[in-house]
Amino acid sequence: MPLISAIMTGGGTNSNTLALERICSRVILCPYGRPVGCFESRERLLAAFRDAIKGHCGLSRRAMVHQDVGLHNFLLGAPDAPDGHMGVLVDHDIGPSLLRDPGDAYVDCRTGTRAYQSIQVLESSGYGDTASSGGERLLHDYLDDLESFYWSLCWICFTRGGSPTTDHLRYWNAGSPIIASNAKCAHLLMRFYPSSVKEHFEAFMPLLKYLHDLLQQVVEMKSDLVAEKAAHERDWETIREEADATYPQVIEMFDRTINRLKAGGDMPLAEERGHPPARITLAPLPPKSPPPAPREISRVLE
């Protein structure tokens, strides 16, 4: 910026600082839409999630992640928005590229919003300063963000219109990443309990159970990679192949639930109850002898 003049500021340690010309800038924008929590129908809520996930799929194809998916960071589309624009993911300011900014793309519990962070992001608090070369610190990939979508949907389905349906929920937002991780493990690594879902959202149960079972696989497989110090084997090529197979299945489950709601059906259909979860195949583990003991997940919430 150009100097106004060599005006010296008042005394103290900054007495030799020169005053600089300052420019006041203002940007005025029209709001795109309301927060997703302002949904008016269950169909609209799921459509917003589905389309935000579609947008996230576009990020993933460009080797980018969001790192702060949560109810505060995606919006409902306009009332007359077509499919594909009924939900919009916003606030991409901290999302790195897995190719261009790999140093910023590892899981880090200091990034994101505690209530919606993935289990691997939370567990990174125990990695210290280890880098990918240590084989423990995974890349923050599309599955961590998809898990954040799941926690966001659960937050609505477990809390809307009254008290939470599960005591674990209050620990998801704990200041300690260890406590939050234990609480989410207690939910995700057990079978899905329909009693956790508010009555108004019972029609979501096939979708919630599908996502629960899918992410249960993800947590277990990623935990094995960390335990084997093989996190570095989960590279961009592996992630890209997975994502191409996973996103269509997840979006299909949202579409099926939306279509059933539009048709006036609230109860799960038999074929949806039996819908198999997506299969996630992570990078193969290197051979090791003897095999490691099964990893025990603590569920102590103190």
Protein Blocks (a to p, Z undefined) as FASTA:
>chain_A
ZZfblcdcdehjklmpccddddddddddddfbdcfklpcbfklmmmmmmmmmmmmmmmmm
nopafklacfklcccddfklcehilbccehjllpccfklmmmlmcccfkgcjfklpcfkl
mmmmmnojadfknomaccddfklmmmmmmmmmmmmmmmgopacfbfklmmmmgfblklmm
mmmmmmmmpccdfklpcfklmmmmmmmmmmmmmmmmmmmmmmmmmmnopmmmmcfklmmm
mmmmmmmmmmmmmmmmmmmmmnopabdcfklmmpccdddddddddddddddddddddfbf
ZZ
